Amino acid sequence: MLTENNNNKNNINNDSKYLAHLFFEELEKLRQENEKLSLENIRMKKKILQLEDENEQRLAIEEELKQFSEIIFQQKESLATAYEELEIKTQKISDAYTLLQQQEMELKHKNDTMFKSELVLKKAFTKLKEKEQLLLKVNEDLENLSIVARETENAISIYERNGKLIWFNEGFTKLYGYNFEDYIKKVGDNIFMTSVHPDIINIFDYCIENRKSTNYQIHEYSITGREIWSQITLSPIVKEDKVVKIVAIESDIRKIKRAEIEIENQKILLENQNEILKMQYESINASIRYAQTLQQTIFPDLEKINEFKTFLIFRPKNIVSGDFYWYSKIIDKENKYFYFAVVDCTGHGVPGAFMSLVGNSLLNEIINVKRLREPSLILHNLNKKILRALKQKFNENTDGMDIAIVRLQKKKVYTTVTFAAAKRPLFYYLSYINKLAIINGTRRSIGGISTENNTVIFENHTIELSADDCLYLSSDGYVDQNAANRKRLGTPRLQEILITNAQKDMEDQKKYLEEFLFQYMQDEEQRDDITIFGIKLV
C-alpha cells in the first residue's frame, strides 16, 4: 500500500515536472512571440512614421500642384486671350493680303493692257514705216518705169480693166507709126477692137482673174505697111487686192520669126533628106539581107556530115559576117579525106562578107578543083591567090584572113589529123586521159602583106586521135569578147570551158558555150564575128 502510495507520489511528481516543463516551454514560446510582436510593433511604428512623413510630403506636393494648376490656368486664360488677339490679327493680315492680290491682279491687267497697246502701236508704226518704204519704192519704181517706158525700144501700153487704152510710150509710136490721138481716131481705143489676136478677150480675162502675167503673139502691119511680129506680155497692176490696170509690153520678134521660118524650112528639107536616107537605108539593108542569103548559100550543110558529130556556134556581129566555116569531103582513089576550116576575114559586116566570098571560092578552087591535099600547101596557094586577086603587090590594100584548117583521114583504129593554120590555134581533146591540148598556127595571116616571091611557109602538124576525141576550130571573136569591166574573156577561160564540157554531147557543149558567153557579155555589145566549130570523132 505504502509502496503503492509512494509510487503514486512519484507518478504525481513526475507528472508535475512534466507539466511544469510544458508550462515553461509554453511560456518561452509566449515570451518569444511577445518579442516578435514587440519587434513588429516597433517596425509598424516606424512604418507609420514613414507613412506620416510621406503623407506630409504628398500633401505638400498636392499643395504645390494646386498652386501650379492655378498658375497654368491663369496662363491658359492669358494664352486664350492672346490666341483670340492673334486670330484677329491673322484675319486682318489675310484681308490685307487678299486686297494686295486684287491690287496686284489689277496692276498686272493694266500692265498687260499697256503691253498690248505698246505692241499694237509698234505694229502700227512698223506698218507705217513699211508703207512709207513701199511708197518710196513705188515712187522710185514709177520713176524708173517712166524712164524705161520712155527710153525702151519695146512698145508699152496701159489699159483699164475693161480694155480701154489710156496710154502708150514712144516705142509704141515707133513700132506702129501712130501718136496716141491718131491711134485712137484711126484704130480704136479698146484692145478688144484693136488687137488682131482672135482670142484676145479670153487672154485679157485670164490675166485679170488669175492676177498672172500671160503671153501671146500677133502678126500685123504698121501704118506704112511694114510687117510686124510681136510677142506681147500682159501684166496686171494690183491695188488693194484688185486689178486696176493692165500693162502690155510688146517685143519685136521679127528676127526670131524669120529664124523660125528658116528652121521650119530646114526641118522640111531635113525630113525630105531623112526620108531619102531612110529609103536608101532600106535599100542597102535589103541588099545586105540579100547578101546574107547569098552568103548562107556558100556555107556547108552540116546535117549531111554523118561520119562525125559536130556543133557550130556562128554569131555574126552584123547581118553578114566576115567569119565563115568550110567543109569538104574528098574521095581520092583509095583515100577518103574530110576537110574542116574556120576562116576569120579582115573586118566584119559587108567588107568582111565580100572577103568571105573570095576565101570560100578560092578554097573550093584549090581543094576541089586543083585537088591539093596537104593543108600547108592549101594555105600557101590561098595566100598567093589572095595577093593576086586583091592586087596587093600594086596597092596599099592590106585585107586578108586568118584560117585554121584540118584534114581528117579515118583509119581502122584511129584517125589521122593534119592541121595547118594562119594565126589561129587548134584545140584538141584526148578523151582517154581527159586532157585538152593546143597547137598554134603559123604566125602569119593569109594576104595583107605583099612579098616579092610570096614564099610564106605554113607548117603541117599531124596527130592521131581515137573515138570520142574532139577538135575545136575558132575565130578570135569568142576570146576577144569583153565583159562590162572591159576585160577580155581570153583563151585560158575558153580552154577551161572546153576541158570541163568535152565529155558531154556536142549539143550540150554548144549550149554551155553560148550560155557562158551570154552571161559574160551581159549588156555589152558584141565586138566581132564569133565562130566555133566542134568535131567529135566516132
VEXNUVEX-545665 format. One record per residue (C-alpha): residue number from 1; x, y, z; residue in one letter. Coordinates in steps of 0.2 Angstrom, whole numbers, plus 5000, padded with zeros to 4 digits. Layout:
! residues N
{site NUM; {X; Y; Z}; "A"} ...
END
This chain:
! residues 538
{site 1; {5000; 5000; 5000}; "M"} {site 2; {5014; 5011; 5005}; "L"} {site 3; {5023; 5006; 4991}; "T"} {site 4; {5008; 5010; 4981}; "E"} {site 5; {5007; 5027; 4988}; "N"} {site 6; {5025; 5030; 4985}; "N"} {site 7; {5023; 5025; 4968}; "N"} {site 8; {5008; 5036; 4966}; "N"} {site 9; {5018; 5051; 4973}; "K"} {site 10; {5032; 5048; 4962}; "N"} {site 11; {5020; 5047; 4947}; "N"} {site 12; {5012; 5063; 4953}; "I"} {site 13; {5029; 5072; 4954}; "N"} {site 14; {5034; 5066; 4938}; "N"} {site 15; {5018; 5072; 4931}; "D"} {site 16; {5020; 5089; 4940}; "S"} {site 17; {5038; 5090; 4932}; "K"} {site 18; {5031; 5086; 4915}; "Y"} {site 19; {5018; 5099; 4917}; "L"} {site 20; {5030; 5112; 4923}; "A"} {site 21; {5041; 5108; 4909}; "H"} {site 22; {5027; 5110; 4897}; "L"} {site 23; {5022; 5126; 4905}; "F"} {site 24; {5039; 5134; 4904}; "F"} {site 25; {5040; 5128; 4886}; "E"} {site 26; {5024; 5137; 4883}; "E"} {site 27; {5030; 5152; 4892}; "L"} {site 28; {5046; 5153; 4882}; "E"} {site 29; {5036; 5152; 4867}; "K"} {site 30; {5025; 5166; 4873}; "L"} {site 31; {5040; 5176; 4878}; "R"} {site 32; {5047; 5173; 4860}; "Q"} {site 33; {5031; 5178; 4852}; "E"} {site 34; {5030; 5193; 4863}; "N"} {site 35; {5047; 5198; 4857}; "E"} {site 36; {5042; 5196; 4839}; "K"} {site 37; {5026; 5206; 4842}; "L"} {site 38; {5037; 5219; 4850}; "S"} {site 39; {5049; 5220; 4836}; "L"} {site 40; {5034; 5220; 4824}; "E"} {site 41; {5026; 5234; 4834}; "N"} {site 42; {5042; 5244; 4833}; "I"} {site 43; {5043; 5241; 4814}; "R"} {site 44; {5025; 5246; 4812}; "M"} {site 45; {5028; 5262; 4822}; "K"} {site 46; {5042; 5266; 4810}; "K"} {site 47; {5032; 5262; 4795}; "K"} {site 48; {5018; 5273; 4802}; "I"} {site 49; {5031; 5287; 4805}; "L"} {site 50; {5037; 5284; 4787}; "Q"} {site 51; {5019; 5285; 4780}; "L"} {site 52; {5016; 5300; 4790}; "E"} {site 53; {5031; 5308; 4783}; "D"} {site 54; {5026; 5303; 4765}; "E"} {site 55; {5009; 5309; 4768}; "N"} {site 56; {5015; 5326; 4773}; "E"} {site 57; {5026; 5326; 4758}; "Q"} {site 58; {5011; 5321; 4747}; "R"} {site 59; {5001; 5335; 4755}; "L"} {site 60; {5015; 5347; 4752}; "A"} {site 61; {5016; 5341; 4733}; "I"} {site 62; {4997; 5342; 4731}; "E"} {site 63; {4998; 5360; 4738}; "E"} {site 64; {5012; 5364; 4725}; "E"} {site 65; {5002; 5356; 4711}; "L"} {site 66; {4987; 5365; 4716}; "K"} {site 67; {4997; 5381; 4716}; "Q"} {site 68; {5005; 5376; 4699}; "F"} {site 69; {4987; 5372; 4692}; "S"} {site 70; {4981; 5389; 4697}; "E"} {site 71; {4996; 5397; 4688}; "I"} {site 72; {4993; 5386; 4672}; "I"} {site 73; {4975; 5391; 4672}; "F"} {site 74; {4980; 5409; 4673}; "Q"} {site 75; {4992; 5406; 4659}; "Q"} {site 76; {4979; 5397; 4649}; "K"} {site 77; {4967; 5411; 4650}; "E"} {site 78; {4981; 5423; 4645}; "S"} {site 79; {4985; 5411; 4630}; "L"} {site 80; {4967; 5410; 4625}; "A"} {site 81; {4966; 5429; 4626}; "T"} {site 82; {4982; 5430; 4616}; "A"} {site 83; {4976; 5417; 4603}; "Y"} {site 84; {4960; 5427; 4601}; "E"} {site 85; {4970; 5443; 4598}; "E"} {site 86; {4981; 5433; 4586}; "L"} {site 87; {4966; 5426; 4576}; "E"} {site 88; {4960; 5444; 4574}; "I"} {site 89; {4977; 5450; 4568}; "K"} {site 90; {4979; 5435; 4556}; "T"} {site 91; {4962; 5439; 4549}; "Q"} {site 92; {4967; 5457; 4546}; "K"} {site 93; {4983; 5451; 4538}; "I"} {site 94; {4973; 5439; 4527}; "S"} {site 95; {4961; 5453; 4522}; "D"} {site 96; {4976; 5464; 4518}; "A"} {site 97; {4985; 5450; 4508}; "Y"} {site 98; {4968; 5447; 4498}; "T"} {site 99; {4967; 5466; 4495}; "L"} {site 100; {4985; 5466; 4489}; "L"} {site 101; {4982; 5451; 4477}; "Q"} {site 102; {4967; 5460; 4470}; "Q"} {site 103; {4978; 5476; 4468}; "Q"} {site 104; {4992; 5466; 4460}; "E"} {site 105; {4980; 5457; 4448}; "M"} {site 106; {4973; 5474; 4443}; "E"} {site 107; {4990; 5481; 4441}; "L"} {site 108; {4995; 5466; 4430}; "K"} {site 109; {4980; 5468; 4420}; "H"} {site 110; {4984; 5486; 4417}; "K"} {site 111; {5002; 5481; 4413}; "N"} {site 112; {4996; 5468; 4400}; "D"} {site 113; {4984; 5481; 4393}; "T"} {site 114; {4998; 5493; 4391}; "M"} {site 115; {5010; 5480; 4384}; "F"} {site 116; {4997; 5475; 4371}; "K"} {site 117; {4994; 5493; 4367}; "S"} {site 118; {5013; 5495; 4365}; "E"} {site 119; {5013; 5480; 4353}; "L"} {site 120; {4999; 5487; 4343}; "V"} {site 121; {5007; 5504; 4342}; "L"} {site 122; {5024; 5496; 4337}; "K"} {site 123; {5015; 5486; 4324}; "K"} {site 124; {5006; 5501; 4318}; "A"} {site 125; {5022; 5510; 4317}; "F"} {site 126; {5031; 5496; 4308}; "T"} {site 127; {5017; 5495; 4295}; "K"} {site 128; {5018; 5514; 4294}; "L"} {site 129; {5036; 5513; 4291}; "K"} {site 130; {5034; 5498; 4278}; "E"} {site 131; {5021; 5508; 4269}; "K"} {site 132; {5032; 5523; 4269}; "E"} {site 133; {5046; 5512; 4262}; "Q"} {site 134; {5034; 5504; 4250}; "L"} {site 135; {5028; 5521; 4244}; "L"} {site 136; {5046; 5527; 4242}; "L"} {site 137; {5050; 5511; 4232}; "K"} {site 138; {5034; 5513; 4222}; "V"} {site 139; {5039; 5531; 4218}; "N"} {site 140; {5056; 5525; 4213}; "E"} {site 141; {5050; 5511; 4203}; "D"} {site 142; {5037; 5523; 4195}; "L"} {site 143; {5051; 5535; 4191}; "E"} {site 144; {5062; 5521; 4184}; "N"} {site 145; {5047; 5513; 4175}; "L"} {site 146; {5044; 5530; 4167}; "S"} {site 147; {5062; 5532; 4161}; "I"} {site 148; {5061; 5514; 4154}; "V"} {site 149; {5045; 5517; 4146}; "A"} {site 150; {5052; 5532; 4138}; "R"} {site 151; {5069; 5525; 4133}; "E"} {site 152; {5065; 5507; 4129}; "T"} {site 153; {5063; 5501; 4111}; "E"} {site 154; {5048; 5490; 4117}; "N"} {site 155; {5031; 5496; 4114}; "A"} {site 156; {5022; 5499; 4131}; "I"} {site 157; {5003; 5502; 4133}; "S"} {site 158; {4992; 5503; 4148}; "I"} {site 159; {4973; 5498; 4148}; "Y"} {site 160; {4959; 5499; 4160}; "E"} {site 161; {4950; 5483; 4167}; "R"} {site 162; {4938; 5485; 4153}; "N"} {site 163; {4951; 5485; 4139}; "G"} {site 164; {4951; 5504; 4136}; "K"} {site 165; {4968; 5511; 4131}; "L"} {site 166; {4974; 5525; 4142}; "I"} {site 167; {4992; 5527; 4137}; "W"} {site 168; {5007; 5521; 4127}; "F"} {site 169; {5025; 5526; 4125}; "N"} {site 170; {5037; 5532; 4111}; "E"} {site 171; {5042; 5514; 4107}; "G"} {site 172; {5023; 5510; 4103}; "F"} {site 173; {5024; 5525; 4091}; "T"} {site 174; {5040; 5519; 4083}; "K"} {site 175; {5033; 5502; 4080}; "L"} {site 176; {5016; 5506; 4073}; "Y"} {site 177; {5019; 5524; 4067}; "G"} {site 178; {5004; 5532; 4076}; "Y"} {site 179; {5004; 5545; 4090}; "N"} {site 180; {4991; 5542; 4104}; "F"} {site 181; {4977; 5554; 4096}; "E"} {site 182; {4979; 5547; 4079}; "D"} {site 183; {4979; 5529; 4085}; "Y"} {site 184; {4963; 5532; 4095}; "I"} {site 185; {4954; 5540; 4080}; "K"} {site 186; {4960; 5528; 4066}; "K"} {site 187; {4962; 5512; 4075}; "V"} {site 188; {4952; 5512; 4091}; "G"} {site 189; {4953; 5515; 4110}; "D"} {site 190; {4949; 5497; 4116}; "N"} {site 191; {4961; 5482; 4115}; "I"} {site 192; {4946; 5470; 4111}; "F"} {site 193; {4943; 5480; 4095}; "M"} {site 194; {4961; 5484; 4090}; "T"} {site 195; {4970; 5468; 4093}; "S"} {site 196; {4971; 5456; 4078}; "V"} {site 197; {4973; 5441; 4090}; "H"} {site 198; {4957; 5430; 4089}; "P"} {site 199; {4957; 5425; 4107}; "D"} {site 200; {4961; 5442; 4115}; "I"} {site 201; {4946; 5443; 4126}; "I"} {site 202; {4950; 5426; 4135}; "N"} {site 203; {4968; 5431; 4136}; "I"} {site 204; {4964; 5448; 4144}; "F"} {site 205; {4951; 5440; 4156}; "D"} {site 206; {4964; 5426; 4161}; "Y"} {site 207; {4976; 5440; 4166}; "C"} {site 208; {4963; 5449; 4177}; "I"} {site 209; {4955; 5433; 4185}; "E"} {site 210; {4972; 5424; 4189}; "N"} {site 211; {4982; 5440; 4193}; "R"} {site 212; {4996; 5432; 4182}; "K"} {site 213; {5006; 5438; 4168}; "S"} {site 214; {5002; 5430; 4151}; "T"} {site 215; {5010; 5430; 4134}; "N"} {site 216; {5003; 5429; 4116}; "Y"} {site 217; {5010; 5433; 4099}; "Q"} {site 218; {5002; 5444; 4085}; "I"} {site 219; {5006; 5446; 4066}; "H"} {site 220; {5001; 5463; 4059}; "E"} {site 221; {5007; 5479; 4049}; "Y"} {site 222; {5012; 5496; 4054}; "S"} {site 223; {5004; 5512; 4046}; "I"} {site 224; {5017; 5511; 4032}; "T"} {site 225; {5013; 5493; 4029}; "G"} {site 226; {5029; 5486; 4037}; "R"} {site 227; {5027; 5468; 4043}; "E"} {site 228; {5026; 5467; 4062}; "I"} {site 229; {5029; 5451; 4073}; "W"} {site 230; {5027; 5455; 4091}; "S"} {site 231; {5026; 5445; 4107}; "Q"} {site 232; {5015; 5454; 4120}; "I"} {site 233; {5016; 5451; 4139}; "T"} {site 234; {5000; 5457; 4148}; "L"} {site 235; {5004; 5460; 4167}; "S"} {site 236; {4991; 5465; 4180}; "P"} {site 237; {4993; 5480; 4192}; "I"} {site 238; {4985; 5476; 4208}; "V"} {site 239; {4979; 5489; 4221}; "K"} {site 240; {4970; 5484; 4237}; "E"} {site 241; {4969; 5466; 4231}; "D"} {site 242; {4960; 5471; 4215}; "K"} {site 243; {4967; 5473; 4197}; "V"} {site 244; {4965; 5491; 4192}; "V"} {site 245; {4976; 5492; 4176}; "K"} {site 246; {4984; 5480; 4163}; "I"} {site 247; {5001; 5484; 4156}; "V"} {site 248; {5005; 5477; 4139}; "A"} {site 249; {5024; 5476; 4134}; "I"} {site 250; {5027; 5472; 4115}; "E"} {site 251; {5044; 5464; 4110}; "S"} {site 252; {5048; 5464; 4091}; "D"} {site 253; {5052; 5446; 4087}; "I"} {site 254; {5053; 5448; 4068}; "R"} {site 255; {5071; 5441; 4068}; "K"} {site 256; {5065; 5426; 4079}; "I"} {site 257; {5051; 5423; 4067}; "K"} {site 258; {5062; 5424; 4052}; "R"} {site 259; {5074; 5411; 4061}; "A"} {site 260; {5059; 5400; 4065}; "E"} {site 261; {5053; 5401; 4047}; "I"} {site 262; {5071; 5396; 4041}; "E"} {site 263; {5072; 5382; 4054}; "I"} {site 264; {5055; 5376; 4048}; "E"} {site 265; {5061; 5376; 4030}; "N"} {site 266; {5077; 5367; 4036}; "Q"} {site 267; {5066; 5355; 4045}; "K"} {site 268; {5056; 5351; 4030}; "I"} {site 269; {5072; 5349; 4020}; "L"} {site 270; {5080; 5338; 4033}; "L"} {site 271; {5064; 5327; 4034}; "E"} {site 272; {5064; 5325; 4015}; "N"} {site 273; {5083; 5321; 4016}; "Q"} {site 274; {5079; 5309; 4030}; "N"} {site 275; {5066; 5301; 4020}; "E"} {site 276; {5078; 5299; 4006}; "I"} {site 277; {5091; 5292; 4018}; "L"} {site 278; {5078; 5280; 4025}; "K"} {site 279; {5074; 5274; 4008}; "M"} {site 280; {5092; 5272; 4004}; "Q"} {site 281; {5095; 5263; 4021}; "Y"} {site 282; {5080; 5251; 4017}; "E"} {site 283; {5088; 5248; 4000}; "S"} {site 284; {5105; 5245; 4007}; "I"} {site 285; {5098; 5234; 4021}; "N"} {site 286; {5088; 5224; 4009}; "A"} {site 287; {5104; 5222; 3998}; "S"} {site 288; {5113; 5217; 4014}; "I"} {site 289; {5100; 5204; 4018}; "R"} {site 290; {5101; 5198; 4001}; "Y"} {site 291; {5120; 5197; 4003}; "A"} {site 292; {5116; 5187; 4019}; "Q"} {site 293; {5105; 5175; 4009}; "T"} {site 294; {5119; 5173; 3996}; "L"} {site 295; {5132; 5171; 4009}; "Q"} {site 296; {5122; 5157; 4018}; "Q"} {site 297; {5122; 5148; 4001}; "T"} {site 298; {5141; 5145; 4002}; "I"} {site 299; {5140; 5138; 4020}; "F"} {site 300; {5140; 5119; 4020}; "P"} {site 301; {5125; 5109; 4026}; "D"} {site 302; {5132; 5101; 4042}; "L"} {site 303; {5117; 5089; 4043}; "E"} {site 304; {5125; 5079; 4029}; "K"} {site 305; {5140; 5076; 4039}; "I"} {site 306; {5137; 5058; 4046}; "N"} {site 307; {5155; 5052; 4049}; "E"} {site 308; {5157; 5064; 4064}; "F"} {site 309; {5147; 5073; 4077}; "K"} {site 310; {5148; 5092; 4076}; "T"} {site 311; {5142; 5108; 4083}; "F"} {site 312; {5143; 5125; 4076}; "L"} {site 313; {5142; 5142; 4085}; "I"} {site 314; {5140; 5156; 4072}; "F"} {site 315; {5136; 5173; 4078}; "R"} {site 316; {5139; 5187; 4065}; "P"} {site 317; {5141; 5205; 4073}; "K"} {site 318; {5131; 5212; 4059}; "N"} {site 319; {5119; 5204; 4047}; "I"} {site 320; {5133; 5197; 4036}; "V"} {site 321; {5149; 5190; 4043}; "S"} {site 322; {5167; 5191; 4040}; "G"} {site 323; {5169; 5174; 4048}; "D"} {site 324; {5164; 5158; 4038}; "F"} {site 325; {5166; 5140; 4040}; "Y"} {site 326; {5170; 5127; 4027}; "W"} {site 327; {5168; 5108; 4024}; "Y"} {site 328; {5173; 5096; 4010}; "S"} {site 329; {5173; 5078; 4008}; "K"} {site 330; {5186; 5071; 3996}; "I"} {site 331; {5187; 5053; 3989}; "I"} {site 332; {5203; 5051; 3980}; "D"} {site 333; {5207; 5034; 3974}; "K"} {site 334; {5208; 5023; 3990}; "E"} {site 335; {5209; 5038; 4002}; "N"} {site 336; {5195; 5047; 4009}; "K"} {site 337; {5198; 5065; 4016}; "Y"} {site 338; {5187; 5076; 4027}; "F"} {site 339; {5192; 5095; 4027}; "Y"} {site 340; {5185; 5107; 4040}; "F"} {site 341; {5190; 5125; 4041}; "A"} {site 342; {5186; 5141; 4051}; "V"} {site 343; {5191; 5157; 4042}; "V"} {site 344; {5191; 5175; 4050}; "D"} {site 345; {5192; 5188; 4036}; "C"} {site 346; {5198; 5206; 4039}; "T"} {site 347; {5184; 5217; 4046}; "G"} {site 348; {5166; 5212; 4048}; "H"} {site 349; {5149; 5216; 4040}; "G"} {site 350; {5149; 5219; 4022}; "V"} {site 351; {5168; 5221; 4019}; "P"} {site 352; {5171; 5205; 4029}; "G"} {site 353; {5157; 5196; 4019}; "A"} {site 354; {5165; 5200; 4002}; "F"} {site 355; {5181; 5193; 4008}; "M"} {site 356; {5172; 5178; 4015}; "S"} {site 357; {5165; 5175; 3997}; "L"} {site 358; {5183; 5177; 3990}; "V"} {site 359; {5190; 5165; 4003}; "G"} {site 360; {5176; 5152; 4000}; "N"} {site 361; {5178; 5152; 3982}; "S"} {site 362; {5197; 5150; 3982}; "L"} {site 363; {5196; 5136; 3995}; "L"} {site 364; {5184; 5127; 3983}; "N"} {site 365; {5196; 5130; 3968}; "E"} {site 366; {5212; 5124; 3977}; "I"} {site 367; {5205; 5109; 3986}; "I"} {site 368; {5190; 5103; 3975}; "N"} {site 369; {5197; 5108; 3958}; "V"} {site 370; {5216; 5109; 3959}; "K"} {site 371; {5215; 5094; 3971}; "R"} {site 372; {5228; 5100; 3983}; "L"} {site 373; {5228; 5089; 3998}; "R"} {site 374; {5241; 5095; 4011}; "E"} {site 375; {5234; 5109; 4022}; "P"} {site 376; {5251; 5118; 4022}; "S"} {site 377; {5251; 5119; 4003}; "L"} {site 378; {5232; 5124; 4003}; "I"} {site 379; {5237; 5139; 4014}; "L"} {site 380; {5252; 5143; 4003}; "H"} {site 381; {5241; 5143; 3987}; "N"} {site 382; {5227; 5153; 3996}; "L"} {site 383; {5240; 5166; 4001}; "N"} {site 384; {5246; 5168; 3983}; "K"} {site 385; {5229; 5169; 3976}; "K"} {site 386; {5223; 5182; 3989}; "I"} {site 387; {5238; 5193; 3985}; "L"} {site 388; {5235; 5191; 3966}; "R"} {site 389; {5216; 5194; 3967}; "A"} {site 390; {5217; 5209; 3978}; "L"} {site 391; {5232; 5216; 3968}; "K"} {site 392; {5241; 5219; 3985}; "Q"} {site 393; {5258; 5220; 3976}; "K"} {site 394; {5252; 5236; 3967}; "F"} {site 395; {5242; 5245; 3980}; "N"} {site 396; {5240; 5248; 3999}; "E"} {site 397; {5226; 5235; 4002}; "N"} {site 398; {5230; 5225; 4017}; "T"} {site 399; {5215; 5214; 4018}; "D"} {site 400; {5217; 5196; 4022}; "G"} {site 401; {5211; 5182; 4033}; "M"} {site 402; {5216; 5171; 4047}; "D"} {site 403; {5212; 5152; 4045}; "I"} {site 404; {5213; 5136; 4054}; "A"} {site 405; {5211; 5120; 4043}; "I"} {site 406; {5211; 5102; 4047}; "V"} {site 407; {5211; 5086; 4036}; "R"} {site 408; {5204; 5070; 4044}; "L"} {site 409; {5209; 5053; 4037}; "Q"} {site 410; {5199; 5039; 4045}; "K"} {site 411; {5208; 5023; 4048}; "K"} {site 412; {5204; 5006; 4056}; "K"} {site 413; {5209; 5011; 4074}; "V"} {site 414; {5212; 5029; 4074}; "Y"} {site 415; {5210; 5045; 4063}; "T"} {site 416; {5225; 5055; 4057}; "T"} {site 417; {5223; 5073; 4059}; "V"} {site 418; {5234; 5085; 4049}; "T"} {site 419; {5232; 5104; 4054}; "F"} {site 420; {5239; 5120; 4047}; "A"} {site 421; {5234; 5137; 4051}; "A"} {site 422; {5237; 5156; 4049}; "A"} {site 423; {5237; 5164; 4066}; "K"} {site 424; {5224; 5153; 4073}; "R"} {site 425; {5226; 5138; 4085}; "P"} {site 426; {5219; 5120; 4086}; "L"} {site 427; {5212; 5114; 4102}; "F"} {site 428; {5210; 5095; 4103}; "Y"} {site 429; {5204; 5084; 4117}; "Y"} {site 430; {5211; 5067; 4122}; "L"} {site 431; {5197; 5058; 4130}; "S"} {site 432; {5207; 5043; 4137}; "Y"} {site 433; {5217; 5054; 4148}; "I"} {site 434; {5205; 5069; 4149}; "N"} {site 435; {5217; 5082; 4143}; "K"} {site 436; {5215; 5097; 4132}; "L"} {site 437; {5230; 5101; 4121}; "A"} {site 438; {5233; 5116; 4109}; "I"} {site 439; {5243; 5118; 4093}; "I"} {site 440; {5247; 5136; 4087}; "N"} {site 441; {5246; 5140; 4069}; "G"} {site 442; {5260; 5149; 4059}; "T"} {site 443; {5261; 5167; 4065}; "R"} {site 444; {5257; 5175; 4048}; "R"} {site 445; {5240; 5179; 4040}; "S"} {site 446; {5234; 5175; 4023}; "I"} {site 447; {5236; 5190; 4012}; "G"} {site 448; {5238; 5208; 4019}; "G"} {site 449; {5257; 5209; 4016}; "I"} {site 450; {5265; 5209; 3998}; "S"} {site 451; {5281; 5200; 3996}; "T"} {site 452; {5291; 5198; 3980}; "E"} {site 453; {5292; 5179; 3979}; "N"} {site 454; {5277; 5176; 3991}; "N"} {site 455; {5287; 5162; 4000}; "T"} {site 456; {5277; 5160; 4016}; "V"} {site 457; {5279; 5143; 4024}; "I"} {site 458; {5264; 5136; 4033}; "F"} {site 459; {5268; 5121; 4044}; "E"} {site 460; {5259; 5105; 4044}; "N"} {site 461; {5255; 5097; 4061}; "H"} {site 462; {5250; 5079; 4062}; "T"} {site 463; {5242; 5070; 4077}; "I"} {site 464; {5232; 5054; 4079}; "E"} {site 465; {5215; 5053; 4088}; "L"} {site 466; {5203; 5040; 4093}; "S"} {site 467; {5184; 5039; 4095}; "A"} {site 468; {5177; 5052; 4107}; "D"} {site 469; {5192; 5063; 4105}; "D"} {site 470; {5187; 5081; 4100}; "C"} {site 471; {5194; 5095; 4089}; "L"} {site 472; {5189; 5114; 4090}; "Y"} {site 473; {5192; 5127; 4077}; "L"} {site 474; {5188; 5145; 4080}; "S"} {site 475; {5189; 5163; 4075}; "S"} {site 476; {5196; 5176; 4088}; "D"} {site 477; {5178; 5183; 4092}; "G"} {site 478; {5174; 5172; 4107}; "Y"} {site 479; {5190; 5175; 4116}; "V"} {site 480; {5191; 5194; 4112}; "D"} {site 481; {5174; 5197; 4118}; "Q"} {site 482; {5174; 5209; 4134}; "N"} {site 483; {5163; 5210; 4149}; "A"} {site 484; {5156; 5226; 4157}; "A"} {site 485; {5173; 5229; 4166}; "N"} {site 486; {5181; 5229; 4148}; "R"} {site 487; {5190; 5213; 4152}; "K"} {site 488; {5193; 5200; 4138}; "R"} {site 489; {5186; 5183; 4140}; "L"} {site 490; {5203; 5176; 4135}; "G"} {site 491; {5210; 5160; 4128}; "T"} {site 492; {5213; 5152; 4146}; "P"} {site 493; {5195; 5154; 4150}; "R"} {site 494; {5189; 5146; 4134}; "L"} {site 495; {5201; 5131; 4137}; "Q"} {site 496; {5194; 5129; 4154}; "E"} {site 497; {5176; 5128; 4147}; "I"} {site 498; {5181; 5116; 4133}; "L"} {site 499; {5190; 5104; 4145}; "I"} {site 500; {5176; 5105; 4158}; "T"} {site 501; {5162; 5100; 4145}; "N"} {site 502; {5172; 5090; 4132}; "A"} {site 503; {5164; 5073; 4138}; "Q"} {site 504; {5147; 5080; 4135}; "K"} {site 505; {5136; 5078; 4119}; "D"} {site 506; {5140; 5091; 4106}; "M"} {site 507; {5124; 5100; 4108}; "E"} {site 508; {5127; 5101; 4127}; "D"} {site 509; {5144; 5108; 4124}; "Q"} {site 510; {5137; 5121; 4112}; "K"} {site 511; {5123; 5126; 4124}; "K"} {site 512; {5136; 5129; 4138}; "Y"} {site 513; {5147; 5139; 4127}; "L"} {site 514; {5133; 5150; 4122}; "E"} {site 515; {5126; 5152; 4139}; "E"} {site 516; {5143; 5156; 4146}; "F"} {site 517; {5146; 5170; 4133}; "L"} {site 518; {5128; 5177; 4136}; "F"} {site 519; {5132; 5178; 4155}; "Q"} {site 520; {5149; 5185; 4152}; "Y"} {site 521; {5143; 5199; 4140}; "M"} {site 522; {5128; 5204; 4150}; "Q"} {site 523; {5123; 5221; 4141}; "D"} {site 524; {5140; 5223; 4132}; "E"} {site 525; {5139; 5225; 4113}; "E"} {site 526; {5147; 5210; 4103}; "Q"} {site 527; {5164; 5216; 4097}; "R"} {site 528; {5167; 5204; 4082}; "D"} {site 529; {5160; 5190; 4072}; "D"} {site 530; {5160; 5174; 4083}; "I"} {site 531; {5163; 5156; 4076}; "T"} {site 532; {5167; 5140; 4085}; "I"} {site 533; {5167; 5123; 4075}; "F"} {site 534; {5167; 5107; 4086}; "G"} {site 535; {5171; 5090; 4079}; "I"} {site 536; {5170; 5074; 4089}; "K"} {site 537; {5177; 5058; 4082}; "L"} {site 538; {5166; 5042; 4082}; "V"} 
END
